[in-house]
Amino acid sequence: MEMEDPIVFVVDDDEAICESLRLLIGDIGLEVRTFHSAQQFLSDYDPSQPGCLVLDVRMSGMSGLELQAKLRELDLEIPTIIITGHGDVPMAVEALKAGALDFIEKPFRDQVLLDSIQKAVNLDARTRRSRRERQDVQSRVRLLTRRESEIMKHLIAGKANKTIAYELGISPKTVDFHRANILAKTGVNSVVELVRLTQKAATR
């Protein structure tokens, strides 16, 4: 399924800054949505929409760092670029520890911000693609019966069919039968591919 085009969400309580960034970012072909408060952004944001967040730190009401904390609390992942005219080292450290991709002080060169935005939307695209792949794998694994799941754990541990049969008290032919079903349901052709698949499913 084709992903939607990314949107750059700009949150800054300075309307002139919002308009300036909307024009700047729009010039490189990205859609921009501007918000004058963190609350306004939270009420409008749809996490299924790919993109990134360009966020001012000091705003009336909820600050940029507080918005970062709220997004984390809601388990909403969006690459975030912090911009500020009042930057200092502790603030930058706090923003980066909270997951900000970049911390840019005003005034900044246009290209610095644009490069950071491009990096952010690319990261978001990779993250969403990995998440979709992981969800696809997990949905395939859920098709397995309890016995198939049990045998799969032995297979990915590198055990031979005869060993699995002995440990589970079943015949090697039964193991062969379940092994074929496991490979068919998960859409792989070998146990090596099955191991890779389960590793992908387990990756956050």
C-alpha positions in Angstrom: 0.0 0.0 0.0 1.4 3.4 -1.0 2.2 5.7 1.9 0.8 9.2 2.0 3.2 12.1 1.3 4.9 13.4 4.5 3.7 16.5 6.2 5.9 18.9 8.2 4.1 20.0 11.3 5.3 23.4 12.6 4.4 24.4 16.1 5.4 28.0 17.1 3.3 30.7 18.9 4.9 33.3 16.6 2.6 33.6 13.6 5.3 35.3 11.5 7.7 32.5 12.2 5.0 29.9 11.2 4.3 31.7 7.9 8.0 32.1 7.1 8.6 28.4 7.8 5.5 27.4 5.8 6.9 29.3 2.7 10.5 28.0 3.2 9.5 24.3 3.6 6.8 24.5 0.9 9.5 25.6 -1.6 11.1 22.1 -1.4 7.8 20.5 -2.2 6.7 19.4 1.3 3.3 20.0 2.7 3.3 22.1 5.8 0.7 22.5 8.6 1.3 25.3 11.2 0.0 25.5 14.7 0.3 28.3 17.2 0.1 26.2 20.3 1.0 22.7 21.5 -2.6 22.1 22.5 -3.8 23.0 19.0 -1.3 20.5 17.5 -2.3 17.7 19.9 -6.0 18.1 19.1 -5.4 18.0 15.3 -2.5 15.5 15.0 -3.3 12.1 13.3 -0.4 9.7 14.1 -1.1 7.6 11.0 0.1 10.6 8.9 3.8 10.4 8.1 6.0 13.4 8.5 8.0 15.3 11.2 7.5 18.0 13.8 9.3 21.3 13.9 8.8 22.6 17.4 9.6 25.8 19.2 10.7 25.4 22.9 9.3 28.5 24.6 5.6 29.0 23.9 2.7 30.3 25.9 0.8 27.4 27.6 2.4 24.1 27.0 6.1 24.4 26.1 7.9 22.5 23.4 9.6 20.3 26.0 6.2 19.6 27.7 4.8 18.7 24.3 7.6 16.2 23.7 6.9 14.7 27.1 3.1 14.5 26.3 3.8 12.7 22.9 6.0 10.2 24.7 3.3 9.7 27.4 0.8 9.0 24.6 3.4 6.7 22.8 3.3 8.8 19.7 6.5 8.6 17.7 7.3 11.5 15.4 10.8 12.8 14.5 11.1 16.1 16.2 13.3 19.1 15.4 13.6 21.7 18.2 14.1 25.3 17.2 14.6 28.1 19.7 15.8 31.6 20.1 16.6 31.0 23.8 18.8 27.9 23.6 21.2 26.8 26.2 23.2 23.6 26.8 20.9 22.1 29.5 17.8 22.8 27.4 19.4 21.1 24.3 20.5 18.1 26.4 17.0 17.7 27.8 15.4 18.0 24.3 17.8 15.4 22.8 17.4 13.0 25.8 13.6 13.3 25.2 14.1 12.0 21.7 14.6 15.2 19.6 16.4 14.5 16.3 18.0 18.0 16.2 18.3 21.2 18.2 18.6 24.3 16.1 19.1 27.8 17.5 17.5 30.9 15.9 18.6 32.6 13.7 19.6 29.6 11.6 20.6 29.2 8.0 17.6 27.9 5.9 19.6 25.0 4.5 20.4 23.8 8.0 16.8 23.4 8.9 15.8 22.0 5.5 18.6 19.3 5.7 17.3 18.4 9.2 13.7 18.2 8.0 14.8 15.9 5.1 16.6 13.7 7.5 13.5 13.6 9.8 11.0 12.6 7.1 13.4 9.9 5.8 13.7 8.5 9.3 10.0 8.5 9.7 9.5 6.7 6.4 12.0 4.0 7.4 10.4 3.6 10.9 6.9 3.3 9.4 8.1 0.8 6.8 9.8 -1.3 9.5 6.7 -1.2 11.7 4.5 -2.3 8.8 6.8 -5.2 8.0 6.9 -6.2 11.7 3.1 -6.1 12.0 2.9 -8.3 8.8 5.2 -10.8 10.3 3.4 -10.9 13.6 0.1 -11.4 11.8 1.5 -14.4 10.0 3.0 -15.9 13.2 -0.5 -15.6 14.8 -1.8 -18.0 12.2 0.2 -20.8 13.8 -1.5 -23.3 16.1 -0.2 -23.8 19.7 1.7 -26.9 18.6 3.1 -25.2 15.6 4.3 -22.3 17.7 5.9 -24.7 20.1 7.8 -26.5 17.3 8.8 -23.2 15.7 10.6 -22.2 18.9 12.6 -25.4 18.7 13.3 -24.9 15.0 14.6 -21.4 15.5 16.7 -22.6 18.4 18.6 -24.7 15.8 17.3 -28.1 16.9 17.1 -31.0 14.5 13.7 -32.6 13.7 14.6 -35.8 15.5 15.7 -33.9 18.6 12.4 -31.9 18.6 10.4 -35.2 18.2 12.2 -36.8 21.1 11.8 -33.8 23.4 8.1 -33.4 22.6 7.3 -37.1 22.6 6.0 -37.1 19.0 7.2 -38.8 15.8 9.7 -37.2 13.4 7.1 -37.4 10.7 4.7 -35.3 12.8 7.5 -32.7 13.3 8.0 -32.7 9.5 4.3 -32.2 8.9 4.2 -29.2 11.4 7.4 -27.8 10.0 5.9 -27.7 6.5 2.8 -26.0 7.8 4.9 -23.4 9.7 6.9 -22.5 6.6 3.7 -22.3 4.5 1.8 -20.1 7.0 4.8 -17.7 7.6 5.6 -17.5 3.9 9.2 -18.6 4.0 11.1 -21.5 2.3 13.5 -22.5 5.0 14.3 -22.5 8.7 17.0 -19.9 8.1 14.4 -17.5 6.6 12.1 -18.3 9.5 14.8 -17.3 12.0 15.2 -14.0 10.1 11.5 -13.5 10.1 11.0 -14.0 13.8 14.0 -11.7 14.5 12.2 -9.0 12.5 9.0 -9.6 14.4 10.8 -9.1 17.7 12.5 -5.9 16.7 10.9 -2.8 18.1 
